[in-house]
Amino acid sequence: MPPRSDEPRRDPTGSRRGSARDAGPADGEPRTGEPGIGGISGARAYTPRGRTVREERGTPARGQGAEQRRTPRSTRSGDPFRPALQVLDGGRAAARAGRRDAPAGRGGVVRTVAPRTPRGPGGDEPPPRRRTTPRAPRRTDRPAARRPSRKPRRPPKLADSRLRLRLGTVLALTLFATIGIRLIYLQAVDAPAYAGGGIADRLRTVELPAPRGAIYDSTGAPLARSVEARYVYADPTEVKDSAAVAKALSPLLGIPVSKLVELMKPRKLEDGKASRFVYLARGVEISTAKRVQALDLLGIGVHRDERREVPGGDLAANLIGFTSQDMVGLEGLEARYDDVLAGQDGKRVYEAGLGDLAAPIPGGYSRTTLAKPGSSLALTINRDLQFRTQQILSAGMAQAPGGTGAAVVIEIPSGAVLAQASNPTYDAAKPLPSDPVAREDAATSFVVDPGSVHKAITYGAALQEGVITPDTTLPIANNIKMGDTWFSDTHPANGKRMSVPGMLAYSSNVGTITIAEKLGRDRLIDYQKRFGLGKPTGEGMPGEASGRLLPADEWSESSRGSVPIGHSVDATPLQMAAAYAAIANNGTYVQPHLVKEVIGPDGKRTPAPAPLTRSVLSPQNAAALRTMLEAVTTVDGATGVTAAVPGYRVAGKTGTGSRVVNGKIETDKVSSFIGMAPAENPRYVIAVFVYTPNGGGAAIANPAFRDMMQFTLRHYRVPPSTGGSAPKFVVYPR
């Protein structure tokens, strides 16, 4: 339907309808009182009660009496609200009624209000002004002039519902967008944190201990290994009667009741939570652990553990060392190679119920990290030889209470250490009750003035530098003064000429100092270093002492006499044994070593790095020196006769040195013997050092060497010397 025009309606004659002023006939006849439909101005004449304003005031219409007054109530309907409804209906209903009563041929709209009655001078209103000139005829060639429409009053400005709707929509969308973004953030970003926070209370972790690698001897016999065991633990929050529980466990675990009660006392952790785990015993035998489980004590549990087992007890204990209850190496090779022996523990983390349902939840979180076993060490030590060496050393040291002994057996030419014994010793399977001093490895930590065993280095350097030959003889006085110190011999020569083998046989201090004077200080220091003194050998033991050489700028006049005969020098038994091994090995120094190979968890064997080697003496000079050293065990009255091994040629040297004890030098309290056999083709070098607080160590060291060397040669089935007996040496040639 087309929109209604704001222009007033016009009748067929072109006049506007609905106007109170122009509603009369076109010919100028006076308005009649015919009923019709009023315009908007007529509608304004009615009050809300359906009456006109004049009726409300009681004023008659113009030009008519009261009898001619028409009101809306005079219509056929008698409806007081009809005029208002006609206005709202656009006058269509009244027009239909009016057309039935209007004269034929008239199509206009008739006003329903009677024409105004002119008032005279006595009336309330002045008479209307009459037009004196006739109205100009309306032009028919153009439409009637539009009367400017009156702008309706602007209604009071109300709130715009569309604005409110838009604002509400924006706020709702913003709210939902914020909620959506937060949900996405919770699901995508914070989900692991919230999930972890919830699952943490249900997770249980079971440690899977990695077996620690074993330590084997050169034949594959175990020296130390790990075996399966159990540990007993307590949950102090669940133990109700700790005294009764301790009383039941004490006989099985071998732990005092008072100690168990103390362990089971409730305690707080650093985070303020109550502790729910405490070890009661580690390394418990499986059979004992089953008996503990049979007691069914509340708050007491048993779990898989590992225990270090040392089958030999004190066998090579000073070498092997021991571990903590957590399988961490603390001393010896266990500590030195802890990173190789220790495995990588695994663990099983799973989701379990709480309380009585403390069992894995089917389908719940579960992850297992397998343990990686540690690697094993294969040593150069021979178990049988180690046992016998320790046995001989212990028997000898039993004669010197409070003393210290060390013995080293080195294989030629490999430099492998076949045995390394210390006394006192301890049981590596039960290390805690032992004395810390007894746990030291004397061969690498027993620092002494080596004494006369150092003379072999002086004579070797003199041979290599051409200062002497095997046939050299020198007149030897009974004593010699160097600086403010006198040095004398235990076998006075009284100025007679002595051969070099004779000087070694009787351990002549005067003869050695005389040769060292010809050699010179700097060359002697150089050969000391070549023979390996002054720094650790790198054998493989932790905490190995380096010893000390007297620097050239610290030498005094008396040092020219003390250093060549092995005083003012600090060395360990292992360092001196390695120096003699160089003589036995045709003048080539080979680094002594304990580790033969590393055995991986998969059984793969990796040889240990090759030992360092260097040339010290020529093979000819080394052989000559070995021959001269045989005089020590063959010449009548020589210092090392008691070290001779029947059936074998033995080359070696005795020594008497000093050591520092509690800050004081114990002079001539260290006795030693270092030798090799068979001398014509050495297979083994053995060094024995003995500290005896009361002296007399030579009576222990020499026989100990003899017994050790004899067992070693027989154990490895070395045939007796085939080159005949040792040569005859002349001490005082004419």
QUIVEN-V591678 format. One line per field, one symbol per residue. ss: DSSP state (A for helix, B for strand, O for the rest). psi: psi as a letter, one per 20 degrees, with the letter a starting at -180 (. if undefined). A space follows every 50 residues. Layout:
ss=???
psi=???
This chain:
ss=OOOOOOOOOBOOOOOBOOOOOOOOOOOOOOOOOOOOOOOAAAAAOBOOOO OBAAAAAOOOOOOOOAAAOOOAAAOOOOOOOAAAAAAAOOOAAAAAAAAA AOOOOOOOOOOOOOOOOOOOOOOOOOOOOOOOOOOOOOOOOOOOOOOOOO OOOOOOOOOOAAAAAAAAAAAAAAAAAAAAAAAAAAAAOOAAAAAAAAAA AABBBBBBOOOOOOBBOOOOOBBBBBBBBBBBBBOOOOOOOAAAAAAAAA AAAOOOAAAAAAAOOOOBOOOOOBOOOBBBBBBBOAAAAAAAAAOOOOOB BBBBBBBBBOOOOOOOAAAAOOBOOOOOBOOAAAAAOAAAAOOBOBBBBB BBOOAAAOOBOOOOOBBBBOOBOOOBBBBOOOAAAAAAAAAAAAAAAOOO OOOBBBBBBBBOOOOBBBBBBBBOOOOAAAOOOOOAAAAOOAAAAOBBBO AAAAAAAAAAAAAAOOOOOOOOBBBOOOBBBBOOBBBBOOOOOOOOBBBA AAAAAOOOAAAAAAAAAAAOAAAAAAAAAAOOOOOOOOOOOOOOOOOBOO OAAAOOOOAAAAOOOOOOOBBBAAAAAAAAAAAAOOOBBBOOBOBBBBBO OOOOBBBOOOOOBBBOOOAAAAAAAAAAAOAAAAOOOOOOAAAOOOOOOB BBBBBBBBBBBOOBBBBBBBBBBBBBBOAAAOOBBBBBBBBOOOOOOAAA AAAAAAAAAAAAAAAOOOOOOOOOOOOOOOOOOO
psi=pqqpqipqqqrhiiqpqjphhjirqhjjqqqrkqqapqahhhhiiqrhji qrhhhhikpqqqjqahhjpprhiirhhjohjggghhghjjjgghhghhhh iqqqiojrppqipqqqpqqahiahqqqqppphqqppqppiiqqqppppqp pqppqporqohhghggghgggghgghggggggggghhhgighghghhhih iiqqpopnpppqqrpqahijpphprpqpaqqprqohiiognhghghhhhg hhikpqghhgghhjpqqqrhjiqppjppphqqkqqhhhhhhghhhlppip rprpaqpppnhjdjokhhggbrrrhjlpphrbhhghkhhghpaoqaqppr pqrrcikmqpppiappppoqqoqrrqporippgghgghghggghggiiin pjrpqqppopppjhjpohqoqqpraroihmhhirphhiiqohhiinproh biiihhgghghhghijhrrijpqqpprhrqpocjppprqhnpikjrpqrg hhhhgjlogggghgghhhgqgghghghghhijqiqqhkhipqkpqiapqo qhijpahhhihhghjjrkppqrhgghhhghhhghkkjppppqqhpgrpor hjippoqqqpqqqqpgqqhghggghgghihhhihppjrikhiiqopiqpp paqrqoarrpokjqpnpkipqqpprqqqhhmphqpppppppohjakhhig gghggghghggghhgjlpqrpijarqqpqognq.
